[in-house]
Amino acid sequence: MNIQKMMKEAQKMQERLAKAQSDLAEQTVEASAGGGRVTVTASGSGDITAIKISPEAVDPQDVEMLEDLVLSGVREAQEAARRLQAESMGKVTGGLGGLPGLGF
């Protein structure tokens, strides 16, 4: 295979990946726990951007339950962001994301 052609293709893929990563950072996912008592919003890149807690979830006698709800909501939001990332990057890489050394 022509090495110049391969290098151009690699550069194009790198540009598409950078665009996809930029687009992901602008998207959001949302997850809730405890029947909606805790809602967590994350960017498509996985950064937590907001946590909303309904007043019904706040019980001074059971702080541990609130902690568990927040943790659960954060984990679900991060998992949703990972799924969004995998879907987005899969479109760009055509399934090559699992190859060693590609870094995504």
Gaussian input, Z-matrix of N, CA and C with variables (Angstrom, degrees):
# hf/3-21g

backbone

0 1
 N
 C     1     B1
 C     2     B2     1     A1
 N     3     B3     2     A2     1     D1
 C     4     B4     3     A3     2     D2
 C     5     B5     4     A4     3     D3
 N     6     B6     5     A5     4     D4
 C     7     B7     6     A6     5     D5
 C     8     B8     7     A7     6     D6
 N     9     B9     8     A8     7     D7
 C    10    B10     9     A9     8     D8
 C    11    B11    10    A10     9     D9
 N    12    B12    11    A11    10    D10
 C    13    B13    12    A12    11    D11
 C    14    B14    13    A13    12    D12
 N    15    B15    14    A14    13    D13
 C    16    B16    15    A15    14    D14
 C    17    B17    16    A16    15    D15
 N    18    B18    17    A17    16    D16
 C    19    B19    18    A18    17    D17
 C    20    B20    19    A19    18    D18
 N    21    B21    20    A20    19    D19
 C    22    B22    21    A21    20    D20
 C    23    B23    22    A22    21    D21
 N    24    B24    23    A23    22    D22
 C    25    B25    24    A24    23    D23
 C    26    B26    25    A25    24    D24
 N    27    B27    26    A26    25    D25
 C    28    B28    27    A27    26    D26
 C    29    B29    28    A28    27    D27
 N    30    B30    29    A29    28    D28
 C    31    B31    30    A30    29    D29
 C    32    B32    31    A31    30    D30
 N    33    B33    32    A32    31    D31
 C    34    B34    33    A33    32    D32
 C    35    B35    34    A34    33    D33
 N    36    B36    35    A35    34    D34
 C    37    B37    36    A36    35    D35
 C    38    B38    37    A37    36    D36
 N    39    B39    38    A38    37    D37
 C    40    B40    39    A39    38    D38
 C    41    B41    40    A40    39    D39
 N    42    B42    41    A41    40    D40
 C    43    B43    42    A42    41    D41
 C    44    B44    43    A43    42    D42
 N    45    B45    44    A44    43    D43
 C    46    B46    45    A45    44    D44
 C    47    B47    46    A46    45    D45
 N    48    B48    47    A47    46    D46
 C    49    B49    48    A48    47    D47
 C    50    B50    49    A49    48    D48
 N    51    B51    50    A50    49    D49
 C    52    B52    51    A51    50    D50
 C    53    B53    52    A52    51    D51
 N    54    B54    53    A53    52    D52
 C    55    B55    54    A54    53    D53
 C    56    B56    55    A55    54    D54
 N    57    B57    56    A56    55    D55
 C    58    B58    57    A57    56    D56
 C    59    B59    58    A58    57    D57
 N    60    B60    59    A59    58    D58
 C    61    B61    60    A60    59    D59
 C    62    B62    61    A61    60    D60
 N    63    B63    62    A62    61    D61
 C    64    B64    63    A63    62    D62
 C    65    B65    64    A64    63    D63
 N    66    B66    65    A65    64    D64
 C    67    B67    66    A66    65    D65
 C    68    B68    67    A67    66    D66
 N    69    B69    68    A68    67    D67
 C    70    B70    69    A69    68    D68
 C    71    B71    70    A70    69    D69
 N    72    B72    71    A71    70    D70
 C    73    B73    72    A72    71    D71
 C    74    B74    73    A73    72    D72
 N    75    B75    74    A74    73    D73
 C    76    B76    75    A75    74    D74
 C    77    B77    76    A76    75    D75
 N    78    B78    77    A77    76    D76
 C    79    B79    78    A78    77    D77
 C    80    B80    79    A79    78    D78
 N    81    B81    80    A80    79    D79
 C    82    B82    81    A81    80    D80
 C    83    B83    82    A82    81    D81
 N    84    B84    83    A83    82    D82
 C    85    B85    84    A84    83    D83
 C    86    B86    85    A85    84    D84
 N    87    B87    86    A86    85    D85
 C    88    B88    87    A87    86    D86
 C    89    B89    88    A88    87    D87
 N    90    B90    89    A89    88    D88
 C    91    B91    90    A90    89    D89
 C    92    B92    91    A91    90    D90
 N    93    B93    92    A92    91    D91
 C    94    B94    93    A93    92    D92
 C    95    B95    94    A94    93    D93
 N    96    B96    95    A95    94    D94
 C    97    B97    96    A96    95    D95
 C    98    B98    97    A97    96    D96
 N    99    B99    98    A98    97    D97
 C   100   B100    99    A99    98    D98
 C   101   B101   100   A100    99    D99
 N   102   B102   101   A101   100   D100
 C   103   B103   102   A102   101   D101
 C   104   B104   103   A103   102   D102
 N   105   B105   104   A104   103   D103
 C   106   B106   105   A105   104   D104
 C   107   B107   106   A106   105   D105
 N   108   B108   107   A107   106   D106
 C   109   B109   108   A108   107   D107
 C   110   B110   109   A109   108   D108
 N   111   B111   110   A110   109   D109
 C   112   B112   111   A111   110   D110
 C   113   B113   112   A112   111   D111
 N   114   B114   113   A113   112   D112
 C   115   B115   114   A114   113   D113
 C   116   B116   115   A115   114   D114
 N   117   B117   116   A116   115   D115
 C   118   B118   117   A117   116   D116
 C   119   B119   118   A118   117   D117
 N   120   B120   119   A119   118   D118
 C   121   B121   120   A120   119   D119
 C   122   B122   121   A121   120   D120
 N   123   B123   122   A122   121   D121
 C   124   B124   123   A123   122   D122
 C   125   B125   124   A124   123   D123
 N   126   B126   125   A125   124   D124
 C   127   B127   126   A126   125   D125
 C   128   B128   127   A127   126   D126
 N   129   B129   128   A128   127   D127
 C   130   B130   129   A129   128   D128
 C   131   B131   130   A130   129   D129
 N   132   B132   131   A131   130   D130
 C   133   B133   132   A132   131   D131
 C   134   B134   133   A133   132   D132
 N   135   B135   134   A134   133   D133
 C   136   B136   135   A135   134   D134
 C   137   B137   136   A136   135   D135
 N   138   B138   137   A137   136   D136
 C   139   B139   138   A138   137   D137
 C   140   B140   139   A139   138   D138
 N   141   B141   140   A140   139   D139
 C   142   B142   141   A141   140   D140
 C   143   B143   142   A142   141   D141
 N   144   B144   143   A143   142   D142
 C   145   B145   144   A144   143   D143
 C   146   B146   145   A145   144   D144
 N   147   B147   146   A146   145   D145
 C   148   B148   147   A147   146   D146
 C   149   B149   148   A148   147   D147
 N   150   B150   149   A149   148   D148
 C   151   B151   150   A150   149   D149
 C   152   B152   151   A151   150   D150
 N   153   B153   152   A152   151   D151
 C   154   B154   153   A153   152   D152
 C   155   B155   154   A154   153   D153
 N   156   B156   155   A155   154   D154
 C   157   B157   156   A156   155   D155
 C   158   B158   157   A157   156   D156
 N   159   B159   158   A158   157   D157
 C   160   B160   159   A159   158   D158
 C   161   B161   160   A160   159   D159
 N   162   B162   161   A161   160   D160
 C   163   B163   162   A162   161   D161
 C   164   B164   163   A163   162   D162
 N   165   B165   164   A164   163   D163
 C   166   B166   165   A165   164   D164
 C   167   B167   166   A166   165   D165
 N   168   B168   167   A167   166   D166
 C   169   B169   168   A168   167   D167
 C   170   B170   169   A169   168   D168
 N   171   B171   170   A170   169   D169
 C   172   B172   171   A171   170   D170
 C   173   B173   172   A172   171   D171
 N   174   B174   173   A173   172   D172
 C   175   B175   174   A174   173   D173
 C   176   B176   175   A175   174   D174
 N   177   B177   176   A176   175   D175
 C   178   B178   177   A177   176   D176
 C   179   B179   178   A178   177   D177
 N   180   B180   179   A179   178   D178
 C   181   B181   180   A180   179   D179
 C   182   B182   181   A181   180   D180
 N   183   B183   182   A182   181   D181
 C   184   B184   183   A183   182   D182
 C   185   B185   184   A184   183   D183
 N   186   B186   185   A185   184   D184
 C   187   B187   186   A186   185   D185
 C   188   B188   187   A187   186   D186
 N   189   B189   188   A188   187   D187
 C   190   B190   189   A189   188   D188
 C   191   B191   190   A190   189   D189
 N   192   B192   191   A191   190   D190
 C   193   B193   192   A192   191   D191
 C   194   B194   193   A193   192   D192
 N   195   B195   194   A194   193   D193
 C   196   B196   195   A195   194   D194
 C   197   B197   196   A196   195   D195
 N   198   B198   197   A197   196   D196
 C   199   B199   198   A198   197   D197
 C   200   B200   199   A199   198   D198
 N   201   B201   200   A200   199   D199
 C   202   B202   201   A201   200   D200
 C   203   B203   202   A202   201   D201
 N   204   B204   203   A203   202   D202
 C   205   B205   204   A204   203   D203
 C   206   B206   205   A205   204   D204
 N   207   B207   206   A206   205   D205
 C   208   B208   207   A207   206   D206
 C   209   B209   208   A208   207   D207
 N   210   B210   209   A209   208   D208
 C   211   B211   210   A210   209   D209
 C   212   B212   211   A211   210   D210
 N   213   B213   212   A212   211   D211
 C   214   B214   213   A213   212   D212
 C   215   B215   214   A214   213   D213
 N   216   B216   215   A215   214   D214
 C   217   B217   216   A216   215   D215
 C   218   B218   217   A217   216   D216
 N   219   B219   218   A218   217   D217
 C   220   B220   219   A219   218   D218
 C   221   B221   220   A220   219   D219
 N   222   B222   221   A221   220   D220
 C   223   B223   222   A222   221   D221
 C   224   B224   223   A223   222   D222
 N   225   B225   224   A224   223   D223
 C   226   B226   225   A225   224   D224
 C   227   B227   226   A226   225   D225
 N   228   B228   227   A227   226   D226
 C   229   B229   228   A228   227   D227
 C   230   B230   229   A229   228   D228
 N   231   B231   230   A230   229   D229
 C   232   B232   231   A231   230   D230
 C   233   B233   232   A232   231   D231
 N   234   B234   233   A233   232   D232
 C   235   B235   234   A234   233   D233
 C   236   B236   235   A235   234   D234
 N   237   B237   236   A236   235   D235
 C   238   B238   237   A237   236   D236
 C   239   B239   238   A238   237   D237
 N   240   B240   239   A239   238   D238
 C   241   B241   240   A240   239   D239
 C   242   B242   241   A241   240   D240
 N   243   B243   242   A242   241   D241
 C   244   B244   243   A243   242   D242
 C   245   B245   244   A244   243   D243
 N   246   B246   245   A245   244   D244
 C   247   B247   246   A246   245   D245
 C   248   B248   247   A247   246   D246
 N   249   B249   248   A248   247   D247
 C   250   B250   249   A249   248   D248
 C   251   B251   250   A250   249   D249
 N   252   B252   251   A251   250   D250
 C   253   B253   252   A252   251   D251
 C   254   B254   253   A253   252   D252
 N   255   B255   254   A254   253   D253
 C   256   B256   255   A255   254   D254
 C   257   B257   256   A256   255   D255
 N   258   B258   257   A257   256   D256
 C   259   B259   258   A258   257   D257
 C   260   B260   259   A259   258   D258
 N   261   B261   260   A260   259   D259
 C   262   B262   261   A261   260   D260
 C   263   B263   262   A262   261   D261
 N   264   B264   263   A263   262   D262
 C   265   B265   264   A264   263   D263
 C   266   B266   265   A265   264   D264
 N   267   B267   266   A266   265   D265
 C   268   B268   267   A267   266   D266
 C   269   B269   268   A268   267   D267
 N   270   B270   269   A269   268   D268
 C   271   B271   270   A270   269   D269
 C   272   B272   271   A271   270   D270
 N   273   B273   272   A272   271   D271
 C   274   B274   273   A273   272   D272
 C   275   B275   274   A274   273   D273
 N   276   B276   275   A275   274   D274
 C   277   B277   276   A276   275   D275
 C   278   B278   277   A277   276   D276
 N   279   B279   278   A278   277   D277
 C   280   B280   279   A279   278   D278
 C   281   B281   280   A280   279   D279
 N   282   B282   281   A281   280   D280
 C   283   B283   282   A282   281   D281
 C   284   B284   283   A283   282   D282
 N   285   B285   284   A284   283   D283
 C   286   B286   285   A285   284   D284
 C   287   B287   286   A286   285   D285
 N   288   B288   287   A287   286   D286
 C   289   B289   288   A288   287   D287
 C   290   B290   289   A289   288   D288
 N   291   B291   290   A290   289   D289
 C   292   B292   291   A291   290   D290
 C   293   B293   292   A292   291   D291
 N   294   B294   293   A293   292   D292
 C   295   B295   294   A294   293   D293
 C   296   B296   295   A295   294   D294
 N   297   B297   296   A296   295   D295
 C   298   B298   297   A297   296   D296
 C   299   B299   298   A298   297   D297
 N   300   B300   299   A299   298   D298
 C   301   B301   300   A300   299   D299
 C   302   B302   301   A301   300   D300
 N   303   B303   302   A302   301   D301
 C   304   B304   303   A303   302   D302
 C   305   B305   304   A304   303   D303
 N   306   B306   305   A305   304   D304
 C   307   B307   306   A306   305   D305
 C   308   B308   307   A307   306   D306
 N   309   B309   308   A308   307   D307
 C   310   B310   309   A309   308   D308
 C   311   B311   310   A310   309   D309

   B1=1.4563
   B2=1.5228
   B3=1.2904
   B4=1.4512
   B5=1.5332
   B6=1.3433
   B7=1.4635
   B8=1.5259
   B9=1.3306
   B10=1.4674
   B11=1.5282
   B12=1.3159
   B13=1.4613
   B14=1.5260
   B15=1.3283
   B16=1.4582
   B17=1.5298
   B18=1.3203
   B19=1.4660
   B20=1.5305
   B21=1.3357
   B22=1.4626
   B23=1.5267
   B24=1.3252
   B25=1.4641
   B26=1.5252
   B27=1.3294
   B28=1.4659
   B29=1.5283
   B30=1.3262
   B31=1.4657
   B32=1.5248
   B33=1.3407
   B34=1.4639
   B35=1.5271
   B36=1.3423
   B37=1.4603
   B38=1.5198
   B39=1.3117
   B40=1.4630
   B41=1.5282
   B42=1.3093
   B43=1.4672
   B44=1.5258
   B45=1.3394
   B46=1.4712
   B47=1.5245
   B48=1.3408
   B49=1.4633
   B50=1.5251
   B51=1.3210
   B52=1.4644
   B53=1.5279
   B54=1.3210
   B55=1.4745
   B56=1.5262
   B57=1.3428
   B58=1.4666
   B59=1.5213
   B60=1.3358
   B61=1.4606
   B62=1.5311
   B63=1.3113
   B64=1.4654
   B65=1.5274
   B66=1.3190
   B67=1.4666
   B68=1.5272
   B69=1.3267
   B70=1.4688
   B71=1.5224
   B72=1.3071
   B73=1.4638
   B74=1.5204
   B75=1.3317
   B76=1.4678
   B77=1.5267
   B78=1.3312
   B79=1.4577
   B80=1.5277
   B81=1.3277
   B82=1.4584
   B83=1.5182
   B84=1.3146
   B85=1.4592
   B86=1.5157
   B87=1.3093
   B88=1.4583
   B89=1.5172
   B90=1.3191
   B91=1.4587
   B92=1.5209
   B93=1.3218
   B94=1.4631
   B95=1.5179
   B96=1.3174
   B97=1.4569
   B98=1.5200
   B99=1.3117
   B100=1.4670
   B101=1.5059
   B102=1.3283
   B103=1.4570
   B104=1.5202
   B105=1.3231
   B106=1.4603
   B107=1.5115
   B108=1.3211
   B109=1.4702
   B110=1.5275
   B111=1.3394
   B112=1.4625
   B113=1.5229
   B114=1.3228
   B115=1.4604
   B116=1.5210
   B117=1.3274
   B118=1.4606
   B119=1.5213
   B120=1.3291
   B121=1.4607
   B122=1.5232
   B123=1.3383
   B124=1.4639
   B125=1.5187
   B126=1.3196
   B127=1.4608
   B128=1.5270
   B129=1.3201
   B130=1.4617
   B131=1.5117
   B132=1.3285
   B133=1.4585
   B134=1.5270
   B135=1.3423
   B136=1.4604
   B137=1.5090
   B138=1.3198
   B139=1.4619
   B140=1.5257
   B141=1.3159
   B142=1.4637
   B143=1.5178
   B144=1.3340
   B145=1.4620
   B146=1.5217
   B147=1.3424
   B148=1.4636
   B149=1.5254
   B150=1.3199
   B151=1.4653
   B152=1.5217
   B153=1.3186
   B154=1.4674
   B155=1.5295
   B156=1.3178
   B157=1.4630
   B158=1.5169
   B159=1.3350
   B160=1.4633
   B161=1.5312
   B162=1.3113
   B163=1.4660
   B164=1.5383
   B165=1.3433
   B166=1.4659
   B167=1.5354
   B168=1.3218
   B169=1.4642
   B170=1.5230
   B171=1.3211
   B172=1.4614
   B173=1.5267
   B174=1.3122
   B175=1.4669
   B176=1.5265
   B177=1.3234
   B178=1.4675
   B179=1.5331
   B180=1.3135
   B181=1.4699
   B182=1.5266
   B183=1.3509
   B184=1.4580
   B185=1.5349
   B186=1.3058
   B187=1.4542
   B188=1.5349
   B189=1.3139
   B190=1.4655
   B191=1.5324
   B192=1.3314
   B193=1.4601
   B194=1.5300
   B195=1.3243
   B196=1.4589
   B197=1.5273
   B198=1.3107
   B199=1.4717
   B200=1.5240
   B201=1.3253
   B202=1.4697
   B203=1.5306
   B204=1.3293
   B205=1.4646
   B206=1.5305
   B207=1.3241
   B208=1.4671
   B209=1.5260
   B210=1.3069
   B211=1.4592
   B212=1.5260
   B213=1.3008
   B214=1.4569
   B215=1.5247
   B216=1.3211
   B217=1.4612
   B218=1.5192
   B219=1.3255
   B220=1.4639
   B221=1.5274
   B222=1.3113
   B223=1.4672
   B224=1.5233
   B225=1.3227
   B226=1.4668
   B227=1.5316
   B228=1.3273
   B229=1.4658
   B230=1.5270
   B231=1.3189
   B232=1.4607
   B233=1.5282
   B234=1.3138
   B235=1.4716
   B236=1.5259
   B237=1.3225
   B238=1.4655
   B239=1.5264
   B240=1.3273
   B241=1.4705
   B242=1.5233
   B243=1.3461
   B244=1.4736
   B245=1.5211
   B246=1.3277
   B247=1.4711
   B248=1.5247
   B249=1.3276
   B250=1.4609
   B251=1.5276
   B252=1.3287
   B253=1.4622
   B254=1.5246
   B255=1.3164
   B256=1.4593
   B257=1.5212
   B258=1.3154
   B259=1.4656
   B260=1.5273
   B261=1.3159
   B262=1.4602
   B263=1.5236
   B264=1.3156
   B265=1.4647
   B266=1.5282
   B267=1.3236
   B268=1.4638
   B269=1.5147
   B270=1.3206
   B271=1.4633
   B272=1.5259
   B273=1.3244
   B274=1.4607
   B275=1.5219
   B276=1.3339
   B277=1.4633
   B278=1.5163
   B279=1.3133
   B280=1.4568
   B281=1.5203
   B282=1.3473
   B283=1.4570
   B284=1.5124
   B285=1.3251
   B286=1.4556
   B287=1.5240
   B288=1.3254
   B289=1.4578
   B290=1.5019
   B291=1.3171
   B292=1.4582
   B293=1.5132
   B294=1.3160
   B295=1.4518
   B296=1.5217
   B297=1.3405
   B298=1.4633
   B299=1.5127
   B300=1.3212
   B301=1.4552
   B302=1.5176
   B303=1.3430
   B304=1.4703
   B305=1.5237
   B306=1.3202
   B307=1.4560
   B308=1.5085
   B309=1.3366
   B310=1.4629
   B311=1.4895
   A1=109.52
   A2=116.89
   A3=124.38
   A4=109.58
   A5=116.71
   A6=121.55
   A7=112.09
   A8=118.39
   A9=121.07
   A10=110.43
   A11=115.34
   A12=119.36
   A13=110.08
   A14=116.59
   A15=121.17
   A16=110.33
   A17=117.54
   A18=120.88
   A19=110.72
   A20=117.73
   A21=120.80
   A22=110.57
   A23=116.66
   A24=120.80
   A25=110.42
   A26=116.37
   A27=120.34
   A28=110.47
   A29=116.71
   A30=120.18
   A31=110.73
   A32=117.38
   A33=120.37
   A34=110.50
   A35=116.11
   A36=119.12
   A37=110.04
   A38=117.71
   A39=121.15
   A40=110.13
   A41=117.52
   A42=121.55
   A43=110.63
   A44=116.93
   A45=120.34
   A46=110.71
   A47=117.02
   A48=120.73
   A49=110.87
   A50=117.55
   A51=121.24
   A52=109.92
   A53=116.90
   A54=121.29
   A55=110.24
   A56=116.48
   A57=120.13
   A58=110.93
   A59=117.84
   A60=121.03
   A61=110.94
   A62=116.18
   A63=120.50
   A64=110.32
   A65=116.37
   A66=120.95
   A67=110.89
   A68=117.22
   A69=121.03
   A70=111.34
   A71=116.78
   A72=120.62
   A73=111.73
   A74=116.90
   A75=121.36
   A76=112.82
   A77=117.48
   A78=120.98
   A79=109.68
   A80=116.09
   A81=119.87
   A82=110.30
   A83=114.16
   A84=122.01
   A85=106.75
   A86=115.60
   A87=120.52
   A88=108.52
   A89=115.83
   A90=121.51
   A91=107.93
   A92=115.08
   A93=117.95
   A94=109.40
   A95=114.68
   A96=122.22
   A97=108.35
   A98=114.77
   A99=119.45
   A100=113.11
   A101=116.15
   A102=119.56
   A103=112.89
   A104=116.52
   A105=120.57
   A106=114.03
   A107=116.92
   A108=118.52
   A109=111.99
   A110=116.37
   A111=121.53
   A112=107.30
   A113=116.79
   A114=122.15
   A115=108.50
   A116=114.89
   A117=120.98
   A118=108.43
   A119=116.07
   A120=122.33
   A121=107.75
   A122=115.13
   A123=120.97
   A124=108.89
   A125=115.31
   A126=119.41
   A127=107.54
   A128=115.32
   A129=119.46
   A130=112.37
   A131=117.16
   A132=120.17
   A133=112.13
   A134=117.03
   A135=121.18
   A136=116.03
   A137=118.56
   A138=120.63
   A139=109.78
   A140=116.96
   A141=121.53
   A142=107.57
   A143=116.23
   A144=120.34
   A145=113.58
   A146=117.06
   A147=119.41
   A148=110.34
   A149=114.80
   A150=121.95
   A151=106.39
   A152=115.85
   A153=121.76
   A154=107.85
   A155=115.46
   A156=121.48
   A157=107.91
   A158=115.83
   A159=119.02
   A160=109.23
   A161=116.73
   A162=120.50
   A163=113.12
   A164=116.64
   A165=119.21
   A166=112.11
   A167=117.19
   A168=120.91
   A169=112.04
   A170=116.70
   A171=120.34
   A172=109.62
   A173=114.97
   A174=121.93
   A175=106.88
   A176=117.13
   A177=120.00
   A178=112.68
   A179=116.89
   A180=120.89
   A181=112.03
   A182=117.38
   A183=120.37
   A184=110.74
   A185=115.80
   A186=121.79
   A187=110.48
   A188=116.60
   A189=121.05
   A190=111.82
   A191=116.88
   A192=119.66
   A193=110.15
   A194=117.56
   A195=121.25
   A196=110.40
   A197=116.48
   A198=119.98
   A199=110.72
   A200=116.46
   A201=120.99
   A202=111.33
   A203=117.04
   A204=120.42
   A205=111.25
   A206=116.25
   A207=120.13
   A208=109.71
   A209=117.18
   A210=120.86
   A211=111.32
   A212=116.89
   A213=121.44
   A214=111.36
   A215=116.51
   A216=120.60
   A217=112.22
   A218=116.55
   A219=120.82
   A220=110.00
   A221=116.33
   A222=119.61
   A223=111.65
   A224=116.68
   A225=120.24
   A226=111.11
   A227=117.33
   A228=120.63
   A229=110.45
   A230=116.76
   A231=119.85
   A232=111.16
   A233=117.39
   A234=121.01
   A235=110.47
   A236=116.85
   A237=120.07
   A238=110.47
   A239=117.07
   A240=120.82
   A241=110.32
   A242=117.36
   A243=120.21
   A244=111.24
   A245=116.75
   A246=119.50
   A247=110.58
   A248=116.74
   A249=121.15
   A250=110.25
   A251=116.83
   A252=121.15
   A253=110.75
   A254=116.96
   A255=120.79
   A256=110.86
   A257=115.83
   A258=120.23
   A259=110.84
   A260=115.94
   A261=121.05
   A262=111.59
   A263=117.03
   A264=120.67
   A265=110.99
   A266=116.89
   A267=120.22
   A268=111.44
   A269=116.02
   A270=120.06
   A271=110.75
   A272=116.11
   A273=121.01
   A274=111.49
   A275=116.06
   A276=119.97
   A277=113.47
   A278=117.01
   A279=119.13
   A280=112.29
   A281=116.33
   A282=120.46
   A283=114.32
   A284=119.39
   A285=121.77
   A286=112.67
   A287=117.97
   A288=121.55
   A289=115.51
   A290=118.45
   A291=120.44
   A292=113.92
   A293=118.73
   A294=119.99
   A295=109.79
   A296=116.80
   A297=120.16
   A298=111.96
   A299=115.54
   A300=120.42
   A301=115.40
   A302=117.43
   A303=118.17
   A304=111.57
   A305=118.24
   A306=121.33
   A307=116.90
   A308=118.01
   A309=119.32
   A310=110.39
   D1=144.25
   D2=179.25
   D3=-65.02
   D4=120.27
   D5=-176.51
   D6=-64.33
   D7=-35.96
   D8=178.62
   D9=-64.81
   D10=-42.09
   D11=179.15
   D12=-63.73
   D13=-41.41
   D14=179.18
   D15=-63.79
   D16=-40.51
   D17=179.37
   D18=-66.20
   D19=-39.97
   D20=177.70
   D21=-63.27
   D22=-42.13
   D23=179.24
   D24=-63.89
   D25=-41.40
   D26=178.58
   D27=-63.38
   D28=-40.59
   D29=178.85
   D30=-65.55
   D31=-40.71
   D32=178.25
   D33=-62.63
   D34=-42.33
   D35=179.57
   D36=-64.67
   D37=-40.18
   D38=178.59
   D39=-61.25
   D40=-40.95
   D41=178.15
   D42=-65.23
   D43=-41.71
   D44=178.56
   D45=-65.22
   D46=-38.02
   D47=177.90
   D48=-65.05
   D49=-43.57
   D50=179.22
   D51=-61.10
   D52=-41.91
   D53=178.58
   D54=-64.35
   D55=-44.33
   D56=179.60
   D57=-62.39
   D58=-40.30
   D59=178.77
   D60=-65.86
   D61=-39.26
   D62=177.17
   D63=-64.26
   D64=-43.51
   D65=178.23
   D66=-62.71
   D67=-39.96
   D68=178.87
   D69=-60.59
   D70=-41.67
   D71=-178.43
   D72=-62.02
   D73=-24.73
   D74=-179.41
   D75=-88.53
   D76=-15.13
   D77=-179.58
   D78=-88.53
   D79=159.75
   D80=176.91
   D81=-131.05
   D82=153.41
   D83=172.29
   D84=-127.39
   D85=156.95
   D86=-177.61
   D87=-135.86
   D88=141.86
   D89=176.73
   D90=-138.76
   D91=151.84
   D92=178.41
   D93=-131.63
   D94=159.32
   D95=178.87
   D96=-137.80
   D97=157.43
   D98=177.94
   D99=64.36
   D100=39.81
   D101=179.15
   D102=65.51
   D103=30.61
   D104=178.21
   D105=92.11
   D106=3.84
   D107=-179.93
   D108=-70.78
   D109=-25.23
   D110=175.31
   D111=-128.37
   D112=127.27
   D113=178.43
   D114=-124.03
   D115=129.95
   D116=-177.89
   D117=-119.24
   D118=132.56
   D119=177.00
   D120=-112.99
   D121=136.46
   D122=178.72
   D123=-133.04
   D124=153.98
   D125=173.44
   D126=-75.31
   D127=164.08
   D128=177.76
   D129=-62.41
   D130=-20.38
   D131=177.50
   D132=-86.20
   D133=-1.69
   D134=174.09
   D135=101.06
   D136=-1.96
   D137=178.93
   D138=-76.62
   D139=130.77
   D140=176.99
   D141=-72.73
   D142=124.90
   D143=-176.85
   D144=-109.90
   D145=-20.24
   D146=179.45
   D147=-161.39
   D148=148.21
   D149=172.71
   D150=-134.18
   D151=123.61
   D152=177.52
   D153=-112.81
   D154=133.03
   D155=179.98
   D156=-124.67
   D157=123.16
   D158=179.13
   D159=-75.27
   D160=150.51
   D161=-178.98
   D162=-57.18
   D163=-30.78
   D164=-179.62
   D165=-65.21
   D166=-21.78
   D167=-178.23
   D168=-81.41
   D169=-12.49
   D170=-175.99
   D171=-93.96
   D172=105.76
   D173=177.23
   D174=-126.93
   D175=107.53
   D176=-178.08
   D177=-56.91
   D178=-22.55
   D179=179.48
   D180=-82.48
   D181=-11.73
   D182=-177.19
   D183=-140.03
   D184=59.96
   D185=179.97
   D186=-62.73
   D187=-33.58
   D188=-179.37
   D189=-59.19
   D190=-38.48
   D191=178.87
   D192=-63.85
   D193=-42.38
   D194=178.66
   D195=-63.34
   D196=-41.90
   D197=177.20
   D198=-59.34
   D199=-43.88
   D200=179.13
   D201=-63.47
   D202=-40.45
   D203=178.96
   D204=-64.59
   D205=-42.80
   D206=179.22
   D207=-64.03
   D208=-46.03
   D209=179.36
   D210=-61.32
   D211=-43.14
   D212=178.42
   D213=-62.75
   D214=-43.76
   D215=178.46
   D216=-63.27
   D217=-41.10
   D218=178.77
   D219=-64.00
   D220=-45.48
   D221=179.65
   D222=-61.41
   D223=-42.36
   D224=179.78
   D225=-65.80
   D226=-39.94
   D227=178.68
   D228=-65.43
   D229=-41.43
   D230=178.85
   D231=-65.70
   D232=-38.39
   D233=177.29
   D234=-65.70
   D235=-40.17
   D236=176.96
   D237=-63.24
   D238=-38.97
   D239=177.46
   D240=-65.45
   D241=-40.01
   D242=177.94
   D243=-62.83
   D244=-40.65
   D245=178.22
   D246=-64.43
   D247=-41.40
   D248=177.92
   D249=-62.99
   D250=-42.24
   D251=178.06
   D252=-61.97
   D253=-46.66
   D254=-178.57
   D255=-61.50
   D256=-42.19
   D257=178.98
   D258=-64.21
   D259=-46.61
   D260=-178.29
   D261=-65.34
   D262=-47.05
   D263=-178.73
   D264=-70.22
   D265=-32.63
   D266=177.95
   D267=-62.48
   D268=-36.24
   D269=177.85
   D270=-65.50
   D271=-38.22
   D272=-177.26
   D273=-75.22
   D274=-43.35
   D275=-173.10
   D276=-90.74
   D277=-10.35
   D278=-178.62
   D279=63.94
   D280=32.53
   D281=178.22
   D282=88.25
   D283=7.37
   D284=-179.42
   D285=-84.93
   D286=-0.15
   D287=-174.43
   D288=-57.91
   D289=-23.44
   D290=-178.21
   D291=-86.68
   D292=0.69
   D293=-178.57
   D294=-74.93
   D295=135.21
   D296=179.60
   D297=-59.75
   D298=142.46
   D299=175.02
   D300=87.46
   D301=-7.58
   D302=-178.90
   D303=-85.07
   D304=-19.79
   D305=171.67
   D306=73.02
   D307=27.95
   D308=175.66
   D309=-147.97

